[in-house]
Amino acid sequence: MKLQLWRNATLLLSIDKISILIDPMLGKKGSLGQFPMTDNELLNPLLDLPFTHHELIKKLQTIDAVAITHLHPDHWDTAAIELLDKKITILCPAIISDQIENQGFQNVIAIDNHILWNEIDISITKGQHGTGEIGERMGTVNGFVFKKDNQSVYIVGDSIWNKGIEGEINIHKPQHIIVAGGAATFSIGDPIIMTSEDIIKVCECAPQAKIWVTHLEAVSHCKEDRTFIQKKIHEKGYENQCFIPKDGEEIVLY
């Protein structure tokens, strides 16, 4: 099992010979424009993918499926909709399946709770994309747990730390956990994804797991960068458990 971070939450998960692209934001730097309710005028995404457009097209031709946690544009953008083969398998929570089918995709697998696909055990998990009014505006978000044989990875998705995430960890007992860090915050409300304090709580809750922090330095409403989070991880003594991959970095999980 291997994992490659492309940018933000976009990941390529390889399980044996199966490649699953997760939350593809494939547009060029600035293609999403300015996000609403932010305290800056930066254009998103803040940087390009770590490879050329030609290389991207070649990579997309090798993918077996796309897994989508939710439909916010930094996880599923117009470029992804345009570039992906409309016949490719889409794995997604049932709540968003109709919208993806309406975008022209012909092989959408809507998952209510759990499926077995290509000998891979896939579970849908729940998240909380913020609190209060801003959390309600963000809507429903989900994550995935992928298991095969004795290998497991939990992709939390866009969520803050809460009892629900703790419960998912206790149920699935993943050996690898991918979290969305960066403490993204709008002009109203509290962070909508994990702060460094939240990430430390994940480490404490899952001492058996390795934690990988993504969603960093790519969108304008994130407040914590790699250097800040790495410092907090080191201060708490979790540098041998919690890691921050670079864009383009490939990680051998097993």
Secondary structure in CASP SS format (residue, H / E / C, confidence):
PFRMAT SS
TARGET T0000
AUTHOR 0000-0000-0000
METHOD secondary structure of the structure
MODEL  1
M C 1.00
K E 1.00
L E 1.00
Q E 1.00
L E 1.00
W E 1.00
R E 1.00
N C 1.00
A C 1.00
T E 1.00
L E 1.00
L E 1.00
L E 1.00
S E 1.00
I E 1.00
D C 1.00
K C 1.00
I E 1.00
S E 1.00
I E 1.00
L E 1.00
I E 1.00
D C 1.00
P C 1.00
M C 1.00
L C 1.00
G C 1.00
K C 1.00
K C 1.00
G C 1.00
S C 1.00
L C 1.00
G E 1.00
Q C 1.00
F C 1.00
P C 1.00
M C 1.00
T C 1.00
D C 1.00
N C 1.00
E C 1.00
L C 1.00
L C 1.00
N E 1.00
P C 1.00
L C 1.00
L C 1.00
D C 1.00
L C 1.00
P C 1.00
F C 1.00
T C 1.00
H H 1.00
H H 1.00
E H 1.00
L H 1.00
I H 1.00
K H 1.00
K H 1.00
L H 1.00
Q C 1.00
T C 1.00
I C 1.00
D C 1.00
A E 1.00
V E 1.00
A E 1.00
I C 1.00
T C 1.00
H C 1.00
L C 1.00
H C 1.00
P C 1.00
D C 1.00
H C 1.00
W C 1.00
D C 1.00
T H 1.00
A H 1.00
A H 1.00
I H 1.00
E H 1.00
L H 1.00
L C 1.00
D C 1.00
K C 1.00
K C 1.00
I C 1.00
T E 1.00
I E 1.00
L E 1.00
C E 1.00
P E 1.00
A H 1.00
I H 1.00
I H 1.00
S H 1.00
D H 1.00
Q H 1.00
I H 1.00
E H 1.00
N H 1.00
Q C 1.00
G C 1.00
F C 1.00
Q C 1.00
N E 1.00
V E 1.00
I E 1.00
A E 1.00
I E 1.00
D C 1.00
N C 1.00
H E 1.00
I E 1.00
L E 1.00
W E 1.00
N C 1.00
E C 1.00
I E 1.00
D E 1.00
I E 1.00
S E 1.00
I E 1.00
T E 1.00
K E 1.00
G C 1.00
Q C 1.00
H C 1.00
G C 1.00
T C 1.00
G H 1.00
E H 1.00
I H 1.00
G H 1.00
E H 1.00
R H 1.00
M H 1.00
G C 1.00
T C 1.00
V C 1.00
N E 1.00
G E 1.00
F E 1.00
V E 1.00
F E 1.00
K E 1.00
K E 1.00
D C 1.00
N C 1.00
Q E 1.00
S E 1.00
V E 1.00
Y E 1.00
I E 1.00
V C 1.00
G C 1.00
D C 1.00
S C 1.00
I C 1.00
W C 1.00
N C 1.00
K H 1.00
G H 1.00
I H 1.00
E H 1.00
G H 1.00
E H 1.00
I H 1.00
N H 1.00
I H 1.00
H H 1.00
K C 1.00
P C 1.00
Q C 1.00
H E 1.00
I E 1.00
I E 1.00
V E 1.00
A E 1.00
G C 1.00
G C 1.00
A C 1.00
A C 1.00
T C 1.00
F C 1.00
S C 1.00
I C 1.00
G C 1.00
D C 1.00
P C 1.00
I C 1.00
I C 1.00
M C 1.00
T C 1.00
S H 1.00
E H 1.00
D H 1.00
I H 1.00
I H 1.00
K H 1.00
V H 1.00
C H 1.00
E H 1.00
C H 1.00
A C 1.00
P C 1.00
Q C 1.00
A C 1.00
K E 1.00
I E 1.00
W E 1.00
V E 1.00
T E 1.00
H C 1.00
L C 1.00
E C 1.00
A C 1.00
V C 1.00
S C 1.00
H C 1.00
C C 1.00
K C 1.00
E C 1.00
D C 1.00
R H 1.00
T H 1.00
F H 1.00
I H 1.00
Q H 1.00
K H 1.00
K H 1.00
I H 1.00
H H 1.00
E H 1.00
K C 1.00
G C 1.00
Y C 1.00
E C 1.00
N C 1.00
Q C 1.00
C E 1.00
F E 1.00
I C 1.00
P C 1.00
K C 1.00
D C 1.00
G C 1.00
E C 1.00
E E 1.00
I E 1.00
V E 1.00
L C 1.00
Y C 1.00
END
